[in-house]
């Protein structure tokens, strides 16, 4: 991660890893095609990743809780993974607001992408090449194989190594902090993936890029930029290079593989351009962003011009210049451009300008065309609440919760809605479920205890609260027994 890991989070993550069985000493290294399921099973990898991800969503300030940005990253990953034969691994991609060029993979299929990488990517194929590389680290189970290869070491040392590797993504101080508490100080040089693992991730990444219809030369372009950065910045090289060593041999090997693929010119998708523009609009000074987009409008055409106007509208919205934001939105619509992101922008302009009834209609109109858009769904719920229509909001929320049970944001909305309706038991019960999905069992228990004391529930609701409370107390006790 890009920020300092707290001692509690380190202890929690190391505790998970301490549950691993000791691996037998290995006399020889496994072949690259081997896996280490006996040493670090996929189910435990997933547990580690989920634990870190839940913790990060709650405490990491750089985490971007934006369904459009994270949704785009996951769609891009789905396109790449769909070309992998016999892959059953699930992935969860998320963005972190960080200006550095970096991406990282956690155990269990969790991949973080820094906004600096998305904004700096000169093509969608270049961004896809980095994500394909990280996906390959997961599918080839490189962290598990690192554990297997170092089976003669203590589990504490292995745990410290893995947690330090996760901490080191752009913050060497965090890596040192992770190493101090364990026995891995003597292996600090092993924080990077091995050269063999990097070459393997490149090889499989190139196959994914080619199969998904991207330009494989995007990987070569990214390598060239990393090489130039080494020359320009020397010791202060991009964070990506500190965990993904870039050698002359690796570059040559990737270049040879790329030459074997068919050349194709692949235009950037409009979603890539819009996401990049949106990120730029909310980065740094808003007026500088507006000036940058206005300058681009004078020089670009086609989809690049669409993205510039979209970014300009968001920068204006950020400055609460609702008239200018609406002007740019109207211009895009007049040009015949349509997108769920445009529908969401229109709803946000109305909502932020204090016109919630208008926002409701805009979000509903967008959902009629893009029923699966999370951004439009959240916007509709927020607009209904802002327009003092909690009954309608509750109908929307409960309908979605009935089919989507793993979204903590929906339970947060449900809790807010019940609070407006004066239903205290239901409010605390919904808030408890939001905490559960974020791994905050103690906080969830406290909410259910408040629900028990509420006087507005019937026998069946109270019984459900009592049963859930017993379940969570047992789960928390088990977690504490395991040292987590």
Secondary structure as GFF3:
##gff-version 3
##sequence-region A 1 484
A	DSSP	alpha_helix	7	18	.	.	.	ID=ss1
A	DSSP	alpha_helix	42	59	.	.	.	ID=ss2
A	DSSP	alpha_helix	67	81	.	.	.	ID=ss3
A	DSSP	beta_strand	92	96	.	.	.	ID=ss4
A	DSSP	beta_strand	103	106	.	.	.	ID=ss5
A	DSSP	beta_strand	110	114	.	.	.	ID=ss6
A	DSSP	alpha_helix	115	120	.	.	.	ID=ss7
A	DSSP	alpha_helix	124	139	.	.	.	ID=ss8
A	DSSP	alpha_helix	142	149	.	.	.	ID=ss9
A	DSSP	alpha_helix	155	167	.	.	.	ID=ss10
A	DSSP	alpha_helix	172	180	.	.	.	ID=ss11
A	DSSP	three_ten_helix	185	190	.	.	.	ID=ss12
A	DSSP	alpha_helix	195	211	.	.	.	ID=ss13
A	DSSP	alpha_helix	217	233	.	.	.	ID=ss14
A	DSSP	three_ten_helix	234	236	.	.	.	ID=ss15
A	DSSP	alpha_helix	239	243	.	.	.	ID=ss16
A	DSSP	alpha_helix	248	259	.	.	.	ID=ss17
A	DSSP	alpha_helix	270	281	.	.	.	ID=ss18
A	DSSP	alpha_helix	286	297	.	.	.	ID=ss19
A	DSSP	alpha_helix	302	318	.	.	.	ID=ss20
A	DSSP	alpha_helix	322	334	.	.	.	ID=ss21
A	DSSP	alpha_helix	340	352	.	.	.	ID=ss22
A	DSSP	alpha_helix	356	369	.	.	.	ID=ss23
A	DSSP	alpha_helix	374	386	.	.	.	ID=ss24
A	DSSP	alpha_helix	390	401	.	.	.	ID=ss25
A	DSSP	alpha_helix	408	420	.	.	.	ID=ss26
A	DSSP	alpha_helix	424	437	.	.	.	ID=ss27
A	DSSP	alpha_helix	441	453	.	.	.	ID=ss28
A	DSSP	alpha_helix	459	481	.	.	.	ID=ss29
###
